[in-house]
Amino acid sequence: MKRHMSRASDGRGVATRLQALALSSLFIAACGSTANDPTGAIAVTVKPGDTGTCDTSPCQVSLVMPAGSGSYEVTANEERVGEFPAGQTVSLGGYYSSQAFKIKGANVPPAYVYIPQEP
């Protein structure tokens, strides 16, 4: 009786699949944005300390508010945007130019969003 051994059961097929999976993961990671460098075509979500980039103007910006209780005031380029609840992801609106978002009283770094100037 002749035994048939599949590629998956001899170890070579599994190793090949694992190599392909690892390689494809590297490609995806290289093309995607990182945790501190989020990017978006028409929208971006940032958290304190992030530097985000939007591909188009206007750009819809969302901000992950720091944990805590109550709410914090958010400014964009020193202009008041509003007061938002702690621990939530909030929509700050659409912007046509680069912004520095600060969360007053939270003791966290600003979040920056670079937005191209459309002619």
C-alpha positions as protocol buffer text, in pm:
chain_id: "A"
residue {
  index: 1
  type: MET
  ca { x: 0 y: 0 z: 0 }
}
residue {
  index: 2
  type: LYS
  ca { x: 141 y: 332 z: -107 }
}
residue {
  index: 3
  type: ARG
  ca { x: 97 y: 623 z: 131 }
}
residue {
  index: 4
  type: HIS
  ca { x: 33 y: 969 z: 0 }
}
residue {
  index: 5
  type: MET
  ca { x: 180 y: 1251 z: 205 }
}
residue {
  index: 6
  type: SER
  ca { x: 33 y: 1594 z: 140 }
}
residue {
  index: 7
  type: ARG
  ca { x: 253 y: 1902 z: 136 }
}
residue {
  index: 8
  type: ALA
  ca { x: 74 y: 2037 z: 442 }
}
residue {
  index: 9
  type: SER
  ca { x: 149 y: 1728 z: 644 }
}
residue {
  index: 10
  type: ASP
  ca { x: 518 y: 1710 z: 557 }
}
residue {
  index: 11
  type: GLY
  ca { x: 594 y: 2048 z: 716 }
}
residue {
  index: 12
  type: ARG
  ca { x: 715 y: 2221 z: 398 }
}
residue {
  index: 13
  type: GLY
  ca { x: 369 y: 2342 z: 299 }
}
residue {
  index: 14
  type: VAL
  ca { x: 304 y: 2481 z: 643 }
}
residue {
  index: 15
  type: ALA
  ca { x: 638 y: 2660 z: 649 }
}
residue {
  index: 16
  type: THR
  ca { x: 573 y: 2807 z: 305 }
}
residue {
  index: 17
  type: ARG
  ca { x: 231 y: 2931 z: 413 }
}
residue {
  index: 18
  type: LEU
  ca { x: 375 y: 3084 z: 730 }
}
residue {
  index: 19
  type: GLN
  ca { x: 646 y: 3261 z: 528 }
}
residue {
  index: 20
  type: ALA
  ca { x: 385 y: 3398 z: 288 }
}
residue {
  index: 21
  type: LEU
  ca { x: 171 y: 3516 z: 579 }
}
residue {
  index: 22
  type: ALA
  ca { x: 467 y: 3687 z: 745 }
}
residue {
  index: 23
  type: LEU
  ca { x: 567 y: 3857 z: 419 }
}
residue {
  index: 24
  type: SER
  ca { x: 215 y: 3980 z: 349 }
}
residue {
  index: 25
  type: SER
  ca { x: 192 y: 4115 z: 705 }
}
residue {
  index: 26
  type: LEU
  ca { x: 509 y: 4317 z: 645 }
}
residue {
  index: 27
  type: PHE
  ca { x: 366 y: 4465 z: 326 }
}
residue {
  index: 28
  type: ILE
  ca { x: 45 y: 4562 z: 501 }
}
residue {
  index: 29
  type: ALA
  ca { x: 234 y: 4717 z: 791 }
}
residue {
  index: 30
  type: ALA
  ca { x: 455 y: 4916 z: 553 }
}
residue {
  index: 31
  type: CYS
  ca { x: 155 y: 5059 z: 368 }
}
residue {
  index: 32
  type: GLY
  ca { x: -61 y: 5138 z: 671 }
}
residue {
  index: 33
  type: SER
  ca { x: -33 y: 5415 z: 921 }
}
residue {
  index: 34
  type: THR
  ca { x: 123 y: 5372 z: 1261 }
}
residue {
  index: 35
  type: ALA
  ca { x: -40 y: 5435 z: 1596 }
}
residue {
  index: 36
  type: ASN
  ca { x: 127 y: 5777 z: 1629 }
}
residue {
  index: 37
  type: ASP
  ca { x: 104 y: 5866 z: 1259 }
}
residue {
  index: 38
  type: PRO
  ca { x: -259 y: 5810 z: 1155 }
}
residue {
  index: 39
  type: THR
  ca { x: -351 y: 5900 z: 798 }
}
residue {
  index: 40
  type: GLY
  ca { x: -677 y: 5935 z: 613 }
}
residue {
  index: 41
  type: ALA
  ca { x: -813 y: 6030 z: 274 }
}
residue {
  index: 42
  type: ILE
  ca { x: -1099 y: 6253 z: 393 }
}
residue {
  index: 43
  type: ALA
  ca { x: -1100 y: 6188 z: 768 }
}
residue {
  index: 44
  type: VAL
  ca { x: -854 y: 6113 z: 1044 }
}
residue {
  index: 45
  type: THR
  ca { x: -877 y: 6016 z: 1411 }
}
residue {
  index: 46
  type: VAL
  ca { x: -597 y: 6128 z: 1640 }
}
residue {
  index: 47
  type: LYS
  ca { x: -520 y: 6103 z: 2009 }
}
residue {
  index: 48
  type: PRO
  ca { x: -294 y: 6323 z: 2223 }
}
residue {
  index: 49
  type: GLY
  ca { x: 65 y: 6301 z: 2099 }
}
residue {
  index: 50
  type: ASP
  ca { x: -31 y: 6188 z: 1747 }
}
residue {
  index: 51
  type: THR
  ca { x: 68 y: 6363 z: 1426 }
}
residue {
  index: 52
  type: GLY
  ca { x: -198 y: 6282 z: 1169 }
}
residue {
  index: 53
  type: THR
  ca { x: -217 y: 6355 z: 799 }
}
residue {
  index: 54
  type: CYS
  ca { x: -522 y: 6401 z: 583 }
}
residue {
  index: 55
  type: ASP
  ca { x: -492 y: 6365 z: 205 }
}
residue {
  index: 56
  type: THR
  ca { x: -765 y: 6615 z: 116 }
}
residue {
  index: 57
  type: SER
  ca { x: -918 y: 6937 z: 233 }
}
residue {
  index: 58
  type: PRO
  ca { x: -1158 y: 6967 z: 406 }
}
residue {
  index: 59
  type: CYS
  ca { x: -1068 y: 6692 z: 651 }
}
residue {
  index: 60
  type: GLN
  ca { x: -1306 y: 6552 z: 911 }
}
residue {
  index: 61
  type: VAL
  ca { x: -1112 y: 6527 z: 1239 }
}
residue {
  index: 62
  type: SER
  ca { x: -1201 y: 6308 z: 1536 }
}
residue {
  index: 63
  type: LEU
  ca { x: -1011 y: 6318 z: 1866 }
}
residue {
  index: 64
  type: VAL
  ca { x: -977 y: 6043 z: 2126 }
}
residue {
  index: 65
  type: MET
  ca { x: -1024 y: 6224 z: 2455 }
}
residue {
  index: 66
  type: PRO
  ca { x: -810 y: 6121 z: 2753 }
}
residue {
  index: 67
  type: ALA
  ca { x: -963 y: 5911 z: 3029 }
}
residue {
  index: 68
  type: GLY
  ca { x: -1106 y: 6082 z: 3331 }
}
residue {
  index: 69
  type: SER
  ca { x: -1435 y: 6217 z: 3452 }
}
residue {
  index: 70
  type: GLY
  ca { x: -1622 y: 6521 z: 3336 }
}
residue {
  index: 71
  type: SER
  ca { x: -1521 y: 6706 z: 3024 }
}
residue {
  index: 72
  type: TYR
  ca { x: -1230 y: 6898 z: 2877 }
}
residue {
  index: 73
  type: GLU
  ca { x: -1210 y: 7208 z: 2659 }
}
residue {
  index: 74
  type: VAL
  ca { x: -1048 y: 7148 z: 2318 }
}
residue {
  index: 75
  type: THR
  ca { x: -880 y: 7417 z: 2110 }
}
residue {
  index: 76
  type: ALA
  ca { x: -763 y: 7411 z: 1749 }
}
residue {
  index: 77
  type: ASN
  ca { x: -480 y: 7655 z: 1675 }
}
residue {
  index: 78
  type: GLU
  ca { x: -568 y: 7836 z: 2000 }
}
residue {
  index: 79
  type: GLU
  ca { x: -935 y: 7880 z: 1897 }
}
residue {
  index: 80
  type: ARG
  ca { x: -1200 y: 7714 z: 2116 }
}
residue {
  index: 81
  type: VAL
  ca { x: -1366 y: 7416 z: 1947 }
}
residue {
  index: 82
  type: GLY
  ca { x: -1584 y: 7311 z: 2240 }
}
residue {
  index: 83
  type: GLU
  ca { x: -1611 y: 7103 z: 2553 }
}
residue {
  index: 84
  type: PHE
  ca { x: -1609 y: 6724 z: 2516 }
}
residue {
  index: 85
  type: PRO
  ca { x: -1653 y: 6427 z: 2753 }
}
residue {
  index: 86
  type: ALA
  ca { x: -1348 y: 6244 z: 2887 }
}
residue {
  index: 87
  type: GLY
  ca { x: -1278 y: 5896 z: 2753 }
}
residue {
  index: 88
  type: GLN
  ca { x: -1479 y: 5936 z: 2432 }
}
residue {
  index: 89
  type: THR
  ca { x: -1386 y: 5968 z: 2064 }
}
residue {
  index: 90
  type: VAL
  ca { x: -1541 y: 6295 z: 1953 }
}
residue {
  index: 91
  type: SER
  ca { x: -1593 y: 6462 z: 1616 }
}
residue {
  index: 92
  type: LEU
  ca { x: -1429 y: 6806 z: 1602 }
}
residue {
  index: 93
  type: GLY
  ca { x: -1556 y: 6901 z: 1256 }
}
residue {
  index: 94
  type: GLY
  ca { x: -1411 y: 6962 z: 911 }
}
residue {
  index: 95
  type: TYR
  ca { x: -1091 y: 7162 z: 867 }
}
residue {
  index: 96
  type: TYR
  ca { x: -931 y: 7326 z: 563 }
}
residue {
  index: 97
  type: SER
  ca { x: -583 y: 7382 z: 708 }
}
residue {
  index: 98
  type: SER
  ca { x: -336 y: 7216 z: 944 }
}
residue {
  index: 99
  type: GLN
  ca { x: -433 y: 7223 z: 1312 }
}
residue {
  index: 100
  type: ALA
  ca { x: -279 y: 7181 z: 1656 }
}
residue {
  index: 101
  type: PHE
  ca { x: -543 y: 7038 z: 1891 }
}
residue {
  index: 102
  type: LYS
  ca { x: -491 y: 7098 z: 2262 }
}
residue {
  index: 103
  type: ILE
  ca { x: -693 y: 6956 z: 2550 }
}
residue {
  index: 104
  type: LYS
  ca { x: -693 y: 7212 z: 2829 }
}
residue {
  index: 105
  type: GLY
  ca { x: -643 y: 7080 z: 3181 }
}
residue {
  index: 106
  type: ALA
  ca { x: -570 y: 6721 z: 3075 }
}
residue {
  index: 107
  type: ASN
  ca { x: -188 y: 6745 z: 3097 }
}
residue {
  index: 108
  type: VAL
  ca { x: -144 y: 6559 z: 2765 }
}
residue {
  index: 109
  type: PRO
  ca { x: 55 y: 6656 z: 2454 }
}
residue {
  index: 110
  type: PRO
  ca { x: -123 y: 6823 z: 2162 }
}
residue {
  index: 111
  type: ALA
  ca { x: -243 y: 6627 z: 1860 }
}
residue {
  index: 112
  type: TYR
  ca { x: -143 y: 6764 z: 1521 }
}
residue {
  index: 113
  type: VAL
  ca { x: -320 y: 6716 z: 1189 }
}
residue {
  index: 114
  type: TYR
  ca { x: -157 y: 6820 z: 862 }
}
residue {
  index: 115
  type: ILE
  ca { x: -410 y: 6914 z: 595 }
}
residue {
  index: 116
  type: PRO
  ca { x: -311 y: 7019 z: 242 }
}
residue {
  index: 117
  type: GLN
  ca { x: -402 y: 7367 z: 123 }
}
residue {
  index: 118
  type: GLU
  ca { x: -634 y: 7327 z: -175 }
}
residue {
  index: 119
  type: PRO
  ca { x: -608 y: 7600 z: -441 }
}
